[in-house]
Amino acid sequence: MFTISVKRNDIMGQFHNSLLLGDVASRVKILESAGQLRLAHMTAQTHGLTAEADALAEKLVFDAQRRKTQADPSDDSLPVIKLPAPKPNSKLLFPPIPINRLSDSNWPLLRKRRGKFDQILEQGNKFVPESVDLAPSQDSKWEPDEPIGNDTESKDQWGQPFEDPENISKDALSPEQEEEQGGEWEPDIDIPEISDPQGPSIASKDKFISIPPPGSAPAQLWCINSNLAADHVAAGSFESAMKLLNQQIGAVNFTNLKPYFLKLFMSSRLQLPSIPSLPPLNVYLNRNIENTSARHSLPLLPLDLASQLDKLQLGYQHTTKGKFSDALSVFQSILCSLPFIVVESRNQINEIKELIDISREYVVGLIMELKRKDVQNDPDGQVRNAELAAYFTNCNLQPTHLVLCLRSAINICVKLNNYGIAHSFANRLLDLNPPANVVNWTKKVARYCEQNQLKDSIEMRYNARNPFTVCGYSFTPIYRGNDAARCPYCSQTFLSKYNGQVCSVCQIAQIGKEVSGLQVFPSSRFNK
């Protein structure tokens, strides 16, 4: 390319190619020829070309003196030129060194024997005369025995006169004569037509060779081999994954799922750097190492059931310590991760469903507890404070956390003089077999409520004798027999007026949508 740019007199092309080649000397010459003496001097001085730098410095002084003389001929003093010095921490501009060099490689060479025609080709066409005269000479002894004239007919070896081929036409013989000439020479064997078992001939003009189509990409095979949304996300087919999630769990809000989409996609492949100026090589990771055939190719997924169980324990710890915001984030992340879990046995499907139920109960309870803390200092919100504390005790929590919820609800109800409700909470707390100090405190509160005849001073929307569920939007009780809508993914109940909206608990699915159900285990058609 540098030679081509020189022949084209392309100064910019010469400079670019000298940069790519790391040819500093050529770069200095190009800058000097272009009139950029200072830049050429700086380039030579930076790269350690002392002789070229001194020569360019003299040229700069001469050029400055010439311009000064033209401006003022009477001034004979030498001009003072300040040439910048290179920075001490400057780096030389060189292209990357190639990994494989042709000059260093030991290519295998095959010895070729010299043939008979090699010497002839090297010596040229020396054995062929330049011209050949086919006319007979005067003293040639190849004279005819008999003169050839008009009276004499030339005859063939059969004694028959020669016939001029131009005088013989195609219809000179009759069909009977043609049949007589065939005679015994005609073959009398009828051979049937036999088809070529090897197919049409390659050399046939009206046939062509069909090039086999290219194979499917690994990411495309993942989509073909699986009906799970996680595999489609890992393959990069986000659109088909969203359709599967919409059909299976009614997902309509994918904002919270975006980090998990990107995590699955980036964790299923590696990029290996190649030689300079070439893109990296993509390596697709398969999770079924035992069978690597194209039919069983499936992506490696970073999420599994064990990691979600560890998250569950972390959420329990935050709840015990009273870090309700952190615990809420952990349980919501579990709900977002479970659609991308792939299990290896059908027994693990029940564990996935149990994880969804546990996370749902804690998310609802923690949201109500955070709302209760916002209104607990409001004088007009004391009733709502007590109702939310009572609803929190209706969630299916771990016994340790349920003990804490009941103690908080008892304390709030006693302060509101609702002794009947507080007494019912005390009985539930004693049934959980709490520690001894909690038992003594609970019994003391129960006797105090009995002394006040179990009266409730303030009416609350809470009835412990009538089973109910809590609406995920209004956080009010939905008693048995009332109309309710349900989230197709987390199964949280809502009032019927919230049908069609996005679930406030999982923040993924559409309330009331008909779905086929979450798929975390490949079906029989894809698991062969």
N, C-alpha and C positions, 0 to 999 in steps of 0.2 A: 504493500500500500504506500509506503514511503517513496519507493521508486516511481510508482505511478503518479504520485503528487508532484514529484520533481519534473517528470516529463510533461505534465500538464501546467507546470509553473504555478502551482497552487500553493501559495505561501502559508495560508492558514492550515491547509491539509498537511503540509510538511511539518508544521509545528505540532499539530495534534498527534501525528504518527510518531514523531520523535519523543513526545511525552509518553506515549504508550510503550515505546521501545526502550525508554530509559536512556536514550542517546543524548547526553548532556552537551557534547561537543557540537553535534549538529544543531541543537537548540540554540547554542550561543551564536553559531554562524548565521542561522536564520534571523535571529533578532538583530544581528549586526547588519545583515543585508537589508533588513526592513527599516533601518535607521534608528532602531531602539538601542542606542549605545549604552545608556545608563542601565537599562534592564538587562542587556547582554553582560555588562560588567558585573552587575549584582549576581546574575546566574553563575558566571564563571567563578566569582569569588566565593559564593556559597558552597559550590561543589568542589572546591579545592583546585581549580584549574588556574594556577598562579601565573603561568606564562601568558595565557590568553587574557587574564584580568589586567596584567601590566600593559599589554599591548593596547587593550581597549582604553585604559586610563590615559596613555599617551595620545590616543586619537581624540579623546574628550578634551584634553588640554589644547591640542592643536586646533580643534574645531572651535573652542572658546576663544583662542587667540585670533583665529581668522575672523570670527564675528566681531571681536573687539577692534581689530584693525580696520575693518570696513566701516565701523561706526566712528572711530577716531584714529586717523592715520598717524597723528603725531605722538600717540601714546605707545611706547615700546615696552612697557612693563608686562610681565607675565600675569595672566589672569589666575585667580585663586579659585579652585574648584573643590567643593566639599563632596566627596563620594561617601555615601552611607556604608557603614560596616554591617555585616550580617549579624543577626541576633544570635546570642550564644546558645539558646535553646531551640534553634530552628531545626527542622527535620528535612532530610533530603527527599525530594519528590521522585520516587521510583515506582514502577509498576510492580504488582505482586509477582513473585517468582513462581513459575509453573511447577507443579508437582512432578510431572513426567516430562523430561526433556528428551528430544529426539537424539541429541548429541551424546547423551549419557546412556542411552538404551542399547543393549546388545541384541540386535535383531538376528534371528537365525537365518543363515544363508545356505541355499541349496546349490551344489555344484552341478553344472550342466556340461555334458560331454559335447565336444565339437562334432558336428555331423559332416557328411560329404559335401553338402551344399554351402556350408559356412565359408569354406575357403573360396569357392566360386563367387559367392556374394561379396566377399572382401576384395577379391582381385578385379572384379568387374566382369563385363561381358567380353572376355578376350577370346573365347573359343568359337564364337559365332561370326562368320564372315560378314562384312558390311553389306555386300550385295552378291547375289547369285545369278549368273546368266544361264538360263535354261535353253538358249538357242544352240543348235549344233554348229560346230566349227566347219570350215571348208574341208579340212583334211580328216574329218571324222570318218571312221570306218563303219559307222552305223548307217549304212545306206540301205534302202529297200532292195530286195532281190528282184522284184518285178516293178516296172514302172506303173505309176498310178495315173490313170487317165480316164477319159469319159467312157472308153469302150470296155474298160476292165472293171468288174464289180468286186469289191472287197467282200470276202466271205469270212464267216466265223469258223471255229474249230469243228463244227458239225457239217461244214460244207454248205451252209445256208448263207445267203446274202444278208449283210447287215441291213437293218431297217432303222430309219431315222426315228428316234423316239418322239419327235415333235409331230410326225405324221400319223402317230397311233393315237386315236381318240378313245374315250372311255366306252363308247358304244360301238367299237370296231367289231367286237365279238357278240354273237347272238347269245341269248340265254342258254340255248342248247349247247353251244360250243363252250360256254363257261362251265356248264355242268360236266361236260366231257373232260375238260381240263382238270376239274377237281378230282374226279375219279376216285381212286383208292386213297388219295392223300387226305381226304376230309375225315375228321374224327367223328366217330359214331357213338360217343359216350355222352349221356345226358347227366350233367352234374347239377344238383339242386343248389339254390342260393343258401349260403351259410352265413349267419350273422357273426360279426366279430365279437368274441367274448370280452375283449379288452376295451370295448367302447370305440368311439370314433377316433380316427387317426388324428394325431397332433398336427400333422402337416397338411390336413385338409383346409382348403381355403375358406369354406363356408362354416367352419367350426372355430370355436375359440376356447381358451382355457379359463375356467371360472375360478377366480381367486377366492379362497375361503374367507368368510367375514371375520372381523376381529372379535375376540372374546369380550365378555362382559367385565366391567370394572368391579373391583372388590366391593365398593360402596353400593353399586347397583345390585350385586348378589345379596347383600345384607337385606335390602328391601324385599327382594324376591323370596328369600328363605324365611322371613319372619313376619308375623302379624302383630308384633309388639311395638308400641310407640317408642320405647327406648332405643330399639335397634334402628328405627327410621331416623331418629334424631342423630344417632352416632354416624349414620351414613350421610348426613347432611340434607336429607329430604324433610325439611321442616314442615312443608305444606302437608304432606301425607301424614306426618306425625300429629299435626294439629287436627286433621280430620279424624284420625283414630281416637284421639283423646276426646273429641267432641262426641263421637259415637259411643264411646265406652263409659265416660264419666260426665258427659255434658259440659266439658270445658269450653268457656267462651272468653275468659280473661287470662291471657298468657303473659301479662306483665311480670308477675311474680315467678313465672316459670322460665323466663329468659336466661337467668344465670345458669340454670340446670341444663338448658339446651346447649349453651356454649360449652359448659363443662364436659358434657357427654361427647360433643363433637370433637373437641380438642384433645380429649384423653384417648380417643380410639385410633389415633394415627401418630406417626413420628415423621420428622423431616430430617433427612440426612444431608449434610452439605456436600456438594459435588465440587468439581473443578471451578475455578473462577469464571465469571461471566455466564454461568449456566444455573438454572433454577435448582433448588434442592430436590431430592428424591423422596417421594411419599412412601412410607411403609405402613401398611394397614395391620392392626393388631387384632388377632382372633382370640376368642375366649375358649373355643373348643380345640385345644392343642392336640388331642388324641386323633381327631379326624379333621384333616385340613383340606378335604375335597371341596370343590366349588359348591356342591349341593348342601353341604353342612357348614358353610362359612358364615360366622356370626361375629359381631364386634365385641371387643373387650370393653366392659362397662366399669366406671369407677365407683358406682353406688351399689351397695349390697345390703342385705337385711341386718348383718352384724353391726354395720356402722350406724344404722337407725336405732338399734337397741342401745348403743352407747349414747346417742343423743337423748334417748328417753331417760336414761339415768341422770344425765346432765340437767334435764328439765326438772326432774324430781329434786335434785339438790338445790336448784335456784328457788323452787317453790318452798322448800323447807326453810331456806334462809330469808324468805320474804322478798326476794328479787323478782317481783312479778313481771316486770317488763322484759327482763332477760328470759325468764321462763316462757313467756308468751311467744317470743321470737323463736325459741327452740322448738316448741310444739308446732308452730305454723310452718317452720322449715321441714319438719317431718312430714306434714301433710303435703307439702310441695314435692318432696323427694320420692314418696311412695309410688306415684305413677310410673317412675322410671326404674323400679326395682324388678329384676328378673330372678325368679326362684327356680330351684332345681327339682323340687318335689311338690306334690300337691298338699302335703301336710303344712308346708310353709305358707300356703295361701291363707289358712286360718290365722296364722300369726300376723300376716299383713292386715287382715280385717280387724283383728284385735288392736293393732297399733293405731288404725284409723279411729276406732271408737275411743280409745284412751286419749289420743290427741284432741279429738273433738271435745270431750268432756272438760279437759283442762283448759282448752282455748276459751270455751264459753264461760267457765268459772273465773278464769283470770281476767277476762274482759269485764265481767260484772264487778269483780273486786277492785279493778282500777277505776271504774265509774263510781263505785261507792266511795272511794277515797276522795274523789273530786267533789262530792256533795256532803261529806260528813261534817264539814265545818259550816255548812249553810244552815241557818236556823229554819228556813222553809223546806229544807230537804231531809229532815230527820226521819220522816216516814219512809221516804224513798231509800234512805240509808239502811233502815231496818229491813225493807223488802228485799233489797239486793243481797244483804247478808243471809237472809232466809233462803233465797233462791240458790245461793252458792252451796248451801248444805244439801241441796237436791241433786247436785252433780255426783257422778260416780267416780270418786277419787280414791286414792290410797288411804288406808285407815289412819296413818299418821297425819296426813293432810286433812282428812275429814274431822279429826279431833280438834285441830286448830280452827277449822271453820266453825264447828259447833261452839267452841268456847267464845269465839268472837261474836257469834249470833246471840248467845245467851247474855253476854255482857251488854250488847246494844238493846235487847228487848227489856232487860231489867231496868235500864236507864229510862226507857219509855213507859215503864209500869205495865208492860204487856206480860203479866206473870204466867198466863196460860200457855202462850207460845214458848216462853222461856222454859217452862217446866217440861214441855214436850221435847225440846232440844236436850235438856238435861237427861231425860230417860234414854234418848238415842245415844248420848255420849257414854252413859254407863254400860250400854250394851256392847260397846267396842272394847271393853277391858283396858282402859287407859292406865297410866302409871298411878301409883298410890296417892301422890300429891294431887293429881287431877281428880281422882275419885273423891277425896275428902272435900276438895273445893266444890265439886259438882253436887254432892249430897247436901252440903251447906246451902247452896243456892236453891236446891229443890225444896228444902224445908222452909226457906224464906218465901218462896212462891206459894207454898201451901198455906202459910200463915196469912197471906194476902188473898186467900180463897181463889187463886188461879184466875183472877180477873184481868181482862185486857182493856186498858184505858183508851188506846188508839186503834182504830180499825185499819187493818192491813189486807192487801190483796194476796193473802196466803192462807191456804187450807191444807193442813198436813194430812187430813183424813181422805182427801180426794186426790188420787194420783194425777200428776201433771208433768208436762215438759215446758221448758222455757223457750220462748221465741228468740231466735238469734238476732233479730233487729230491734224489737221493742223491749226485750228482756222482761216480758210479762208472762204469767202462767197460761198454758194452753191445756185446759182440763180434758179429761177423757170424754170423747163424744163430740168435741168441737171440730169444725173444719180446720185442716192444717195442710200446708205444703211441706215438701221435704227436699233436701239437697240430694241429688243423685250420687254424689261422691262421698261426702262425709256423713250423710243421713241426719243432718241437723234439721229440726222441725221449725217451721215459721208459720205465722198467721197467713191465711189464704190471700190477703191483700198484697203480700210480697211475692206472689207467684210471678216468675219470669225475670226476677232481678238476680244479680250476682250474689252468691252466698257470702255472708259477712264473716263466716267462720273460716272456711278454707280459702275464700277469695279467688276461686277458680271456676266453679261450676255454676250453671244456671238453675235456679230453683224451679222444681216441678218438671224438668225435662225428662222425657222417656229415653232411656239408654239401655245398652246391652250389658253393662257391667265392666268393672275394671279387669283388664287382662294383664297378669304378671307371669303367667305360665304358658309356654307355647302350646297351641292346640295339636291334636294328633296328626293333622295334615302337615304341620311344619316341624314335628318332633320325631320324624322318622330317621 
